[in-house]
Amino acid sequence: MSTDIDSIAFPTLTQQEINILSKIAQCTEFADGEYVFRAGESQADLFVVREGAIEIINPHENDKTVVVHGVGNFTGDIDILTGRPVLVDGIARGVTRCCRIPSSKLQEVLTKVPRLSEKLLVAFQQRRQLLTEVGKLGLSVVGYARCHHTTVIREFLHRNFVPHHFLDVETMDEDELRSLNCGETFPVVRCLNKSDLVQPTPRDVAEAAGIWRHCPSQKVDVAIVGAGPAGIAAAVYSASEGLSTVVLDSIGPGGQAGASSKIENFIGFPSGLSGTDLATRGILQMLKFGAKMVAPVVVTKLEPPSKGNCYHSLHLDCGAIIKARVVLVATGVKWRKLEAKNADVFERAGVYYACTAVEALLHDGEDVVVVGAGNSAGQAAMYLSECCPTRTVHMVVRNQFGPSMSEYLCARIRSSHNIRVHEGANVTEIHGKDGLIERVTIVEKDGSSKDRPAAAVFVFIGSEPCTNWLPAEMAKDEKGFVLTGLQVINANKWPLTSREPCPLETSVPGIIAAGDVRSGSTKRVGFAVGDGSQAVSCIHTLLTLAEDCAMPIPDEVVDAVKMVKEAAV
Ligand SMILES: Cc1cc2nc3c(=O)[nH]c(=O)nc-3n(C[C@H](O)[C@H](O)[C@H](O)COP(=O)(O)OP(=O)(O)OC[C@H]3O[C@@H](n4cnc5c(N)ncnc54)[C@H](O)[C@@H]3O)c2cc1C
């Protein structure tokens, strides 16, 4: 491990920094060999070593030493912010005296002491990076690599940046499998406390990984539905401006961007970054300012305020109801499914609607097919061709190659030695057995069809807005995208006469929308982030309007909403 990374990941605090932290700390002493904390404990505190040392041990790698924190060093990684269970053990070496800072108090330092905050946050992120490179860490997922259920769990853990290690039953010998003693039904998730979850749901896994703690039911200033780039950007601004903010997502942070292996056209990252990396940074930022993240949870219904009340009600699939003064709809789009024969049979077991390290590495060395003509398809084709130069990537484009893709990507694909573009073609059937894809039928422009050997199909063929859960009275365009601001006025759908809608406000007063879900949005990360950032000025306007929360909502608003509701029936 190079010294530069060391000094970033494990910096020594200055006396001045220790003084700042001591003000909010409690002094604790540990005997030699005593556990300071154990893997699996959640809501971990930060420990600054004043005397002695703390050895950090990875219990999943035969108690291998990760690092020893000496005087002036501190413990912790991003889980201090997320509140998730600790992944490693900490043991005192020699009599050890520490300053102990509870994570709730740490937030204050992170928002009020920028230089110290930067040192801590950069160290936390670097440590998490180093830990994920360790390989054998956190939860174990045991299953068949090309199994739908296993991929669902792995994608979920990847999207929620939960370190885990995967054991492919296919490549294990009998002794190894027997030694795991996890039965014959897969996938199995082995938790930090050594208990096993057999064929768990994402929520079961979320509970085991400490992502999901309980069904939330608080009252907040702002509830944000969707943790894609738009939702996260809005949460960073609203929380940093002191508003109580909760972000709800059906899977976890990142949204569509989380499905991207490399985003190269988002400003500020010249060499590009993966969608998961972008999302993790955004989540840390919003958590630093006190926003809350809840996943996996689906918002199934949204009710505007009733008479004499000014809270919207968000109904969650876990049965709880969240009350919010302003709601931001940032639910983006979901990907259109491939209509080829057997595409549903191999979904997430060979047919994928994302292309991250999880899916791409499953089919190393084998030919694959990418369906689609936009940036996401182009990126996936480049990523798959570069991570395995010996494979052929068949790119199937229904119409012309090029017009709907950024020029830099087109140029790279045209000059790639192992991407073959099939223009004006279609995938009609997927062939395989025992859960494994073997061939894909591609019908060419001239009508001829050929079965191409391939082990996976990556699909990016357009999208539909995630709006079917929204109130019927909310105005949408012909494709189902949400109308906002001027669009609502132009469509004559604005119910109030006392004021105009703010730029991102939907036709239901007090509910705003941002990102890809909006009608006319540009379907880019930068645009979504811009929208999410702009949302906060709307939020302040609406909160000012609803300031006298005790004051009943003007009859005009309630009657207008009632009228539109009746008109919508
Ligand atoms: C593979 C891929 C690669 C891409 N590459 C690029 C690129 O290089 N550059 C670029 O600029 N753009 C790229 N894009 C587009 C970009 O990712 C999107 O424009 C952006 O993610 C839109 O952000 P959003 O926040 O509006 O919505 P989304 O990212 O779609 O996020 C919406 C979120 O809402 C959640 N959600 C939906 N309904 C509910 C509900 N009822 N309850 C709870 N949660 C819900 C979803 O789980 C999702 O996480 C790519 C997209 C894909 C799929």
Ligand as a Chemical Component Dictionary entry (heavy atoms), coordinates in Angstrom:
data_LIG
# 
_chem_comp.id                   LIG 
_chem_comp.type                 NON-POLYMER 
_chem_comp.pdbx_formal_charge   0 
_chem_comp.three_letter_code    LIG 
# 
loop_
_chem_comp_atom.comp_id 
_chem_comp_atom.atom_id 
_chem_comp_atom.alt_atom_id 
_chem_comp_atom.type_symbol 
_chem_comp_atom.charge 
_chem_comp_atom.model_Cartn_x 
_chem_comp_atom.model_Cartn_y 
_chem_comp_atom.model_Cartn_z 
_chem_comp_atom.pdbx_ordinal 
LIG C1  C1  C 0 -26.826 2.368  -18.365 1  
LIG C2  C2  C 0 -27.014 3.878  -18.354 2  
LIG C3  C3  C 0 -25.939 4.697  -18.654 3  
LIG C4  C4  C 0 -26.105 6.090  -18.643 4  
LIG N1  N1  N 0 -25.004 6.868  -18.923 5  
LIG C5  C5  C 0 -25.130 8.204  -18.863 6  
LIG C6  C6  C 0 -23.986 9.037  -19.101 7  
LIG O1  O1  O 0 -22.884 8.588  -19.367 8  
LIG N2  N2  N 0 -24.143 10.384 -19.002 9  
LIG C7  C7  C 0 -25.358 10.959 -18.722 10 
LIG O2  O2  O 0 -25.425 12.183 -18.621 11 
LIG N3  N3  N 0 -26.467 10.197 -18.504 12 
LIG C8  C8  C 0 -26.368 8.843  -18.587 13 
LIG N4  N4  N 0 -27.488 8.063  -18.356 14 
LIG C9  C9  C 0 -28.770 8.712  -18.058 15 
LIG C10 C10 C 0 -28.822 9.128  -16.575 16 
LIG O3  O3  O 0 -28.418 8.056  -15.781 17 
LIG C11 C11 C 0 -30.230 9.609  -16.200 18 
LIG O4  O4  O 0 -30.552 10.715 -16.985 19 
LIG C12 C12 C 0 -30.311 10.003 -14.723 20 
LIG O5  O5  O 0 -29.981 8.904  -13.925 21 
LIG C13 C13 C 0 -31.712 10.495 -14.359 22 
LIG O6  O6  O 0 -31.744 10.750 -13.006 23 
LIG P1  P1  P 0 -33.092 10.833 -12.160 24 
LIG O7  O7  O 0 -32.665 11.102 -10.777 25 
LIG O8  O8  O 0 -34.011 11.764 -12.796 26 
LIG O9  O9  O 0 -33.794 9.404  -12.276 27 
LIG P2  P2  P 0 -33.279 7.920  -12.116 28 
LIG O10 O10 O 0 -31.835 7.841  -12.260 29 
LIG O11 O11 O 0 -34.118 7.113  -13.042 30 
LIG O12 O12 O 0 -33.639 7.536  -10.605 31 
LIG C14 C14 C 0 -34.950 7.360  -10.186 32 
LIG C15 C15 C 0 -34.964 6.539  -8.915  33 
LIG O13 O13 O 0 -36.317 6.484  -8.434  34 
LIG C16 C16 C 0 -36.568 5.217  -7.869  35 
LIG N5  N5  N 0 -38.018 4.997  -7.882  36 
LIG C17 C17 C 0 -38.828 4.955  -8.971  37 
LIG N6  N6  N 0 -40.115 4.786  -8.581  38 
LIG C18 C18 C 0 -40.105 4.709  -7.215  39 
LIG C19 C19 C 0 -41.133 4.556  -6.207  40 
LIG N7  N7  N 0 -42.433 4.462  -6.511  41 
LIG N8  N8  N 0 -40.752 4.487  -4.915  42 
LIG C20 C20 C 0 -39.448 4.601  -4.572  43 
LIG N9  N9  N 0 -38.436 4.766  -5.474  44 
LIG C21 C21 C 0 -38.764 4.837  -6.764  45 
LIG C22 C22 C 0 -35.762 4.259  -8.743  46 
LIG O14 O14 O 0 -35.409 3.080  -8.020  47 
LIG C23 C23 C 0 -34.521 5.091  -9.084  48 
LIG O15 O15 O 0 -33.481 4.814  -8.188  49 
LIG C24 C24 C 0 -27.370 6.665  -18.355 50 
LIG C25 C25 C 0 -28.468 5.833  -18.056 51 
LIG C26 C26 C 0 -28.279 4.451  -18.061 52 
LIG C27 C27 C 0 -29.434 3.550  -17.731 53 
# 
loop_
_chem_comp_bond.comp_id 
_chem_comp_bond.atom_id_1 
_chem_comp_bond.atom_id_2 
_chem_comp_bond.value_order 
_chem_comp_bond.pdbx_ordinal 
LIG C1  C2  SING 1  
LIG C2  C3  SING 2  
LIG C2  C26 DOUB 3  
LIG C3  C4  DOUB 4  
LIG C4  N1  SING 5  
LIG C4  C24 SING 6  
LIG N1  C5  DOUB 7  
LIG C5  C6  SING 8  
LIG C5  C8  SING 9  
LIG C6  O1  DOUB 10 
LIG C6  N2  SING 11 
LIG N2  C7  SING 12 
LIG C7  O2  DOUB 13 
LIG C7  N3  SING 14 
LIG N3  C8  DOUB 15 
LIG C8  N4  SING 16 
LIG N4  C9  SING 17 
LIG N4  C24 SING 18 
LIG C9  C10 SING 19 
LIG C10 O3  SING 20 
LIG C10 C11 SING 21 
LIG C11 O4  SING 22 
LIG C11 C12 SING 23 
LIG C12 O5  SING 24 
LIG C12 C13 SING 25 
LIG C13 O6  SING 26 
LIG O6  P1  SING 27 
LIG P1  O7  DOUB 28 
LIG P1  O8  SING 29 
LIG P1  O9  SING 30 
LIG O9  P2  SING 31 
LIG P2  O10 DOUB 32 
LIG P2  O11 SING 33 
LIG P2  O12 SING 34 
LIG O12 C14 SING 35 
LIG C14 C15 SING 36 
LIG C15 O13 SING 37 
LIG C15 C23 SING 38 
LIG O13 C16 SING 39 
LIG C16 N5  SING 40 
LIG C16 C22 SING 41 
LIG N5  C17 SING 42 
LIG N5  C21 SING 43 
LIG C17 N6  DOUB 44 
LIG N6  C18 SING 45 
LIG C18 C19 SING 46 
LIG C18 C21 DOUB 47 
LIG C19 N7  SING 48 
LIG C19 N8  DOUB 49 
LIG N8  C20 SING 50 
LIG C20 N9  DOUB 51 
LIG N9  C21 SING 52 
LIG C22 O14 SING 53 
LIG C22 C23 SING 54 
LIG C23 O15 SING 55 
LIG C24 C25 DOUB 56 
LIG C25 C26 SING 57 
LIG C26 C27 SING 58 
# 
